[in-house]
Amino acid sequence: DALETADFKKYSPRTHESLSCWNSDSIGFNLIENVLCHICRNERPGAVLVFMTGWDDINALKEQLHSHPLLGDPSKVLLLACHGSMASSEQ
């Protein structure tokens, strides 16, 4: 595993603490939300793709983002869910 062999000695104690809390089996919806907010506020208009592991995760993230004041505002952000099991007309 790359994390086990990586040399983290040059990183700050705060970074060490953050990494110790990381769980590779858990998707960080809050992190995704924060990154998308940062992009919306600081980058020029465009598109962002977020790849998820399955339909349940796609729906859970979409629900969370729809409830956010910025990301859920349809005049500023268009959220689209796409999955191989969906008909092309629904994507």
Secondary structure in CASP SS format (residue, H / E / C, confidence):
PFRMAT SS
TARGET T0000
AUTHOR 0000-0000-0000
METHOD secondary structure of the structure
MODEL  1
D C 1.00
A H 1.00
L H 1.00
E H 1.00
T H 1.00
A C 1.00
D C 1.00
F C 1.00
K C 1.00
K C 1.00
Y C 1.00
S C 1.00
P H 1.00
R H 1.00
T H 1.00
H H 1.00
E H 1.00
S H 1.00
L H 1.00
S H 1.00
C C 1.00
W C 1.00
N C 1.00
S C 1.00
D C 1.00
S C 1.00
I C 1.00
G C 1.00
F H 1.00
N H 1.00
L H 1.00
I H 1.00
E H 1.00
N H 1.00
V H 1.00
L H 1.00
C H 1.00
H H 1.00
I H 1.00
C H 1.00
R H 1.00
N H 1.00
E C 1.00
R C 1.00
P C 1.00
G C 1.00
A C 1.00
V C 1.00
L C 1.00
V C 1.00
F C 1.00
M C 1.00
T C 1.00
G C 1.00
W H 1.00
D H 1.00
D H 1.00
I H 1.00
N H 1.00
A H 1.00
L H 1.00
K H 1.00
E H 1.00
Q H 1.00
L H 1.00
H H 1.00
S C 1.00
H C 1.00
P C 1.00
L C 1.00
L C 1.00
G C 1.00
D C 1.00
P C 1.00
S C 1.00
K C 1.00
V C 1.00
L C 1.00
L C 1.00
L C 1.00
A C 1.00
C C 1.00
H C 1.00
G C 1.00
S C 1.00
M C 1.00
A C 1.00
S H 1.00
S H 1.00
E H 1.00
Q C 1.00
END
